[in-house]
Amino acid sequence: MVDKKTKVENKKEAKADAKVEKTITMQTKSGAACADSKCVIHGKLPARGRVFEGIVISDKMQKTVTVEWPGFAYIAKYERYEKKRSRIHARNPACISARTGDMVRIVETRPIAKTVKFVVVEKLPNIK
Ligand SMILES: [Zn+2]
């Protein structure tokens, strides 16, 4: 009888330990854990919709970066393509803290501010 009880307790403890380990690895994997509620990994921010990859061209705002990537637009009159650039403001959580020149992946989320509807989810290896 006593043995059975201790077995059950041990199982419970093992489960609890596994849970703790999981949260720790998640924190260490992303660098430092952040207390930012508007973070996809540590907060409750929903990440859904469009996904873009671009270069951070400004990090002067608080917890927000400007991300830019190139594209083309067709001009029917000249039957040629025009070079264009897309610029988007994205939330920059403390655990990612992307800086100017970093290649990042951004995902659409709910509106966070007047011009911020995207969040940085990861830094990508820079291709130079
Ligand atoms: Zn975070």
Residues whose N, C-alpha, C, O or C-beta is under 5 A from the ligand:
A	BS01	ZN	C34 C39 I41 H42 P93 C95
